[in-house]
Amino acid sequence: MLTQLRKHYSPSFWALNVALAIGVSACSSPDKLEPQATPPAQYELTDVRYFLKPTDRVDTVTVKLKELSVQNLSNTLSTQQVESSFDELVRTSQFEVDQVNTLPKEVKLDKFAVRVPQNWYGQNLFDYYAEPFPLSPDPQQKPYGGYKNQVMTIRVPAKSKININRQIDAYYLTCSFEGTIQNKTTGQRYPLTGKWTGLLRYNNTLIDLKQSPLP
C-alpha cells in the first residue's frame, strides 16, 4: 500500500524565497551607461596666402617722431652730441574677414596667429615678419625694432636753443588674403577670405634743425 507524503511549507518559507528571487534579480540587472561627453571640436588655420587685387594698394604716411632739443647757455659756440632713438616705431596688423564666410560658431578667429607681410616685391611675392599676429579685426601692434639709436653731433651757437624735428615715411599695404579653417577631427574645411592692412616698413628719415635765441 503506497503512502503519499505531502510536504507542508510555512508562509515564512514562501516569503523568504520571494525575497531571495527579488534580490538575485536586482543584483543581476545591468548598470545604466552614462552618455559620453563629446569633446569640443578643434580647428586649425591652413593655406594662408596674400595677394593683390586691382583695388589693393600701398599708402605712404609721414610719421612725426619725438622732438629733441639742445641748448647752449654760454657765451661761446658749443658742440654737443644728441642720441636719438626709434623706439616709438611699431609694426601694425589688422584683418577684415569677408561676411560671406560661414564659419562654425565656436571658431574664434583671434585665437589663430599668422605671419604677415613685411616686404612686397611686386606681383604676389612677399616675405614675412618672423613673429605672428592674431587674426583679429582690432588693430594690433608690436615694436618695430628695425632701427638702432643714432648719435648726432650738433653745433649750438651761444645763448641759443636748437629744436631737432624728425620724421620718417611709413609704407602701409592693403591686400587680400585667403586661407582655410579645418576641423581637425572630421576634416571638414571652411574657406576664409578678406583684407589685411599693415605696415611693410619705414624709410627716408628726415631731420630738420631750428635755432631760436634764449632769453
Contacts in CASP RR format, 6 or more apart in sequence:
PFRMAT RR
TARGET T0000
AUTHOR 0000-0000-0000
METHOD contacts of the structure
MODEL  1
MLTQLRKHYSPSFWALNVALAIGVSACSSPDKLEPQATPPAQYELTDVRY
FLKPTDRVDTVTVKLKELSVQNLSNTLSTQQVESSFDELVRTSQFEVDQV
NTLPKEVKLDKFAVRVPQNWYGQNLFDYYAEPFPLSPDPQQKPYGGYKNQ
VMTIRVPAKSKININRQIDAYYLTCSFEGTIQNKTTGQRYPLTGKWTGLL
RYNNTLIDLKQSPLP
40 106 0 8 1.000
41 104 0 8 1.000
41 106 0 8 1.000
41 183 0 8 1.000
41 184 0 8 1.000
41 185 0 8 1.000
41 186 0 8 1.000
42 183 0 8 1.000
42 184 0 8 1.000
42 185 0 8 1.000
43 104 0 8 1.000
43 107 0 8 1.000
43 181 0 8 1.000
43 182 0 8 1.000
43 183 0 8 1.000
43 184 0 8 1.000
44 181 0 8 1.000
44 182 0 8 1.000
44 184 0 8 1.000
45 112 0 8 1.000
45 114 0 8 1.000
45 135 0 8 1.000
45 179 0 8 1.000
45 180 0 8 1.000
45 181 0 8 1.000
45 182 0 8 1.000
45 192 0 8 1.000
46 179 0 8 1.000
46 180 0 8 1.000
46 182 0 8 1.000
47 178 0 8 1.000
47 179 0 8 1.000
47 180 0 8 1.000
48 114 0 8 1.000
48 115 0 8 1.000
48 177 0 8 1.000
48 178 0 8 1.000
48 179 0 8 1.000
49 177 0 8 1.000
49 178 0 8 1.000
49 179 0 8 1.000
50 116 0 8 1.000
50 117 0 8 1.000
50 124 0 8 1.000
50 126 0 8 1.000
50 175 0 8 1.000
50 176 0 8 1.000
50 177 0 8 1.000
50 196 0 8 1.000
51 124 0 8 1.000
51 175 0 8 1.000
51 176 0 8 1.000
51 177 0 8 1.000
51 178 0 8 1.000
52 120 0 8 1.000
52 122 0 8 1.000
52 124 0 8 1.000
52 175 0 8 1.000
52 176 0 8 1.000
53 175 0 8 1.000
53 176 0 8 1.000
56 173 0 8 1.000
56 174 0 8 1.000
56 175 0 8 1.000
56 176 0 8 1.000
56 195 0 8 1.000
57 173 0 8 1.000
57 174 0 8 1.000
58 120 0 8 1.000
58 171 0 8 1.000
58 172 0 8 1.000
58 173 0 8 1.000
58 174 0 8 1.000
58 200 0 8 1.000
59 171 0 8 1.000
59 172 0 8 1.000
59 174 0 8 1.000
60 169 0 8 1.000
60 170 0 8 1.000
60 171 0 8 1.000
60 172 0 8 1.000
61 169 0 8 1.000
61 170 0 8 1.000
61 172 0 8 1.000
62 167 0 8 1.000
62 168 0 8 1.000
62 169 0 8 1.000
62 170 0 8 1.000
63 89 0 8 1.000
63 167 0 8 1.000
63 168 0 8 1.000
63 169 0 8 1.000
63 170 0 8 1.000
63 202 0 8 1.000
64 165 0 8 1.000
64 166 0 8 1.000
64 167 0 8 1.000
65 84 0 8 1.000
65 86 0 8 1.000
65 88 0 8 1.000
65 166 0 8 1.000
65 167 0 8 1.000
65 168 0 8 1.000
66 88 0 8 1.000
66 166 0 8 1.000
67 163 0 8 1.000
67 164 0 8 1.000
67 165 0 8 1.000
67 166 0 8 1.000
68 82 0 8 1.000
68 84 0 8 1.000
68 163 0 8 1.000
68 164 0 8 1.000
68 166 0 8 1.000
69 161 0 8 1.000
69 162 0 8 1.000
69 163 0 8 1.000
69 164 0 8 1.000
70 80 0 8 1.000
70 82 0 8 1.000
70 154 0 8 1.000
70 156 0 8 1.000
70 161 0 8 1.000
70 162 0 8 1.000
70 164 0 8 1.000
71 156 0 8 1.000
71 160 0 8 1.000
71 161 0 8 1.000
71 162 0 8 1.000
71 214 0 8 1.000
72 78 0 8 1.000
72 80 0 8 1.000
72 156 0 8 1.000
72 157 0 8 1.000
72 158 0 8 1.000
72 159 0 8 1.000
72 160 0 8 1.000
72 161 0 8 1.000
72 214 0 8 1.000
73 159 0 8 1.000
73 214 0 8 1.000
74 158 0 8 1.000
74 159 0 8 1.000
75 158 0 8 1.000
75 159 0 8 1.000
76 158 0 8 1.000
77 155 0 8 1.000
77 156 0 8 1.000
77 157 0 8 1.000
77 158 0 8 1.000
78 155 0 8 1.000
78 156 0 8 1.000
78 158 0 8 1.000
79 153 0 8 1.000
79 154 0 8 1.000
79 155 0 8 1.000
79 156 0 8 1.000
80 153 0 8 1.000
80 154 0 8 1.000
80 156 0 8 1.000
81 151 0 8 1.000
81 152 0 8 1.000
81 153 0 8 1.000
81 154 0 8 1.000
82 151 0 8 1.000
82 152 0 8 1.000
82 154 0 8 1.000
82 164 0 8 1.000
83 149 0 8 1.000
83 150 0 8 1.000
83 151 0 8 1.000
83 152 0 8 1.000
84 149 0 8 1.000
84 150 0 8 1.000
84 151 0 8 1.000
84 152 0 8 1.000
84 164 0 8 1.000
84 166 0 8 1.000
85 149 0 8 1.000
86 144 0 8 1.000
86 145 0 8 1.000
86 146 0 8 1.000
86 147 0 8 1.000
86 148 0 8 1.000
86 149 0 8 1.000
86 168 0 8 1.000
86 202 0 8 1.000
87 143 0 8 1.000
89 143 0 8 1.000
89 144 0 8 1.000
89 145 0 8 1.000
89 146 0 8 1.000
89 147 0 8 1.000
89 168 0 8 1.000
89 202 0 8 1.000
90 141 0 8 1.000
90 142 0 8 1.000
90 143 0 8 1.000
90 144 0 8 1.000
90 199 0 8 1.000
91 118 0 8 1.000
91 129 0 8 1.000
91 141 0 8 1.000
91 142 0 8 1.000
91 143 0 8 1.000
91 144 0 8 1.000
91 198 0 8 1.000
91 199 0 8 1.000
92 139 0 8 1.000
92 140 0 8 1.000
92 141 0 8 1.000
92 172 0 8 1.000
92 197 0 8 1.000
92 198 0 8 1.000
92 199 0 8 1.000
93 116 0 8 1.000
93 133 0 8 1.000
93 134 0 8 1.000
93 136 0 8 1.000
93 139 0 8 1.000
93 140 0 8 1.000
93 141 0 8 1.000
93 196 0 8 1.000
93 197 0 8 1.000
93 198 0 8 1.000
93 199 0 8 1.000
94 136 0 8 1.000
94 137 0 8 1.000
94 138 0 8 1.000
94 139 0 8 1.000
94 140 0 8 1.000
94 196 0 8 1.000
94 197 0 8 1.000
94 198 0 8 1.000
95 109 0 8 1.000
95 135 0 8 1.000
95 136 0 8 1.000
95 137 0 8 1.000
95 177 0 8 1.000
95 194 0 8 1.000
95 195 0 8 1.000
95 196 0 8 1.000
96 137 0 8 1.000
96 194 0 8 1.000
96 195 0 8 1.000
96 196 0 8 1.000
96 197 0 8 1.000
97 109 0 8 1.000
97 135 0 8 1.000
97 137 0 8 1.000
97 192 0 8 1.000
97 193 0 8 1.000
97 194 0 8 1.000
98 193 0 8 1.000
98 194 0 8 1.000
100 193 0 8 1.000
101 190 0 8 1.000
101 191 0 8 1.000
101 192 0 8 1.000
101 193 0 8 1.000
102 190 0 8 1.000
103 109 0 8 1.000
103 181 0 8 1.000
103 190 0 8 1.000
103 192 0 8 1.000
104 183 0 8 1.000
104 190 0 8 1.000
107 181 0 8 1.000
107 190 0 8 1.000
109 135 0 8 1.000
109 136 0 8 1.000
110 134 0 8 1.000
110 135 0 8 1.000
110 136 0 8 1.000
110 137 0 8 1.000
110 138 0 8 1.000
111 134 0 8 1.000
112 134 0 8 1.000
112 135 0 8 1.000
113 132 0 8 1.000
113 133 0 8 1.000
113 134 0 8 1.000
113 135 0 8 1.000
114 132 0 8 1.000
114 133 0 8 1.000
114 135 0 8 1.000
115 128 0 8 1.000
115 129 0 8 1.000
115 130 0 8 1.000
115 131 0 8 1.000
115 132 0 8 1.000
115 133 0 8 1.000
116 128 0 8 1.000
116 129 0 8 1.000
116 132 0 8 1.000
116 133 0 8 1.000
116 196 0 8 1.000
116 198 0 8 1.000
117 126 0 8 1.000
117 127 0 8 1.000
117 128 0 8 1.000
117 129 0 8 1.000
117 173 0 8 1.000
117 175 0 8 1.000
117 196 0 8 1.000
117 198 0 8 1.000
117 200 0 8 1.000
118 126 0 8 1.000
118 127 0 8 1.000
118 128 0 8 1.000
118 129 0 8 1.000
118 200 0 8 1.000
118 201 0 8 1.000
119 126 0 8 1.000
119 127 0 8 1.000
119 200 0 8 1.000
119 201 0 8 1.000
120 126 0 8 1.000
120 173 0 8 1.000
120 175 0 8 1.000
120 200 0 8 1.000
121 127 0 8 1.000
131 142 0 8 1.000
133 140 0 8 1.000
133 142 0 8 1.000
134 140 0 8 1.000
144 199 0 8 1.000
144 202 0 8 1.000
146 202 0 8 1.000
147 202 0 8 1.000
152 164 0 8 1.000
152 207 0 8 1.000
154 162 0 8 1.000
154 164 0 8 1.000
154 209 0 8 1.000
156 162 0 8 1.000
157 211 0 8 1.000
159 213 0 8 1.000
159 214 0 8 1.000
160 211 0 8 1.000
160 212 0 8 1.000
160 213 0 8 1.000
160 214 0 8 1.000
161 211 0 8 1.000
161 212 0 8 1.000
161 213 0 8 1.000
161 214 0 8 1.000
162 209 0 8 1.000
162 210 0 8 1.000
162 211 0 8 1.000
162 212 0 8 1.000
163 209 0 8 1.000
163 210 0 8 1.000
163 212 0 8 1.000
164 207 0 8 1.000
164 208 0 8 1.000
164 209 0 8 1.000
165 207 0 8 1.000
165 208 0 8 1.000
165 209 0 8 1.000
165 210 0 8 1.000
166 205 0 8 1.000
166 206 0 8 1.000
166 207 0 8 1.000
166 208 0 8 1.000
167 205 0 8 1.000
167 206 0 8 1.000
167 208 0 8 1.000
168 202 0 8 1.000
168 203 0 8 1.000
168 204 0 8 1.000
168 205 0 8 1.000
168 206 0 8 1.000
169 202 0 8 1.000
169 203 0 8 1.000
169 204 0 8 1.000
170 199 0 8 1.000
170 201 0 8 1.000
170 202 0 8 1.000
171 199 0 8 1.000
171 200 0 8 1.000
171 201 0 8 1.000
171 202 0 8 1.000
171 203 0 8 1.000
172 197 0 8 1.000
172 198 0 8 1.000
172 199 0 8 1.000
172 200 0 8 1.000
173 196 0 8 1.000
173 197 0 8 1.000
173 198 0 8 1.000
173 199 0 8 1.000
173 200 0 8 1.000
174 195 0 8 1.000
174 196 0 8 1.000
174 197 0 8 1.000
174 198 0 8 1.000
175 195 0 8 1.000
175 196 0 8 1.000
176 193 0 8 1.000
176 194 0 8 1.000
176 195 0 8 1.000
176 196 0 8 1.000
177 193 0 8 1.000
177 194 0 8 1.000
177 195 0 8 1.000
177 196 0 8 1.000
178 191 0 8 1.000
178 192 0 8 1.000
178 193 0 8 1.000
178 194 0 8 1.000
179 191 0 8 1.000
179 192 0 8 1.000
179 193 0 8 1.000
180 189 0 8 1.000
180 190 0 8 1.000
180 191 0 8 1.000
180 192 0 8 1.000
181 189 0 8 1.000
181 190 0 8 1.000
181 192 0 8 1.000
182 188 0 8 1.000
182 189 0 8 1.000
182 190 0 8 1.000
183 189 0 8 1.000
END
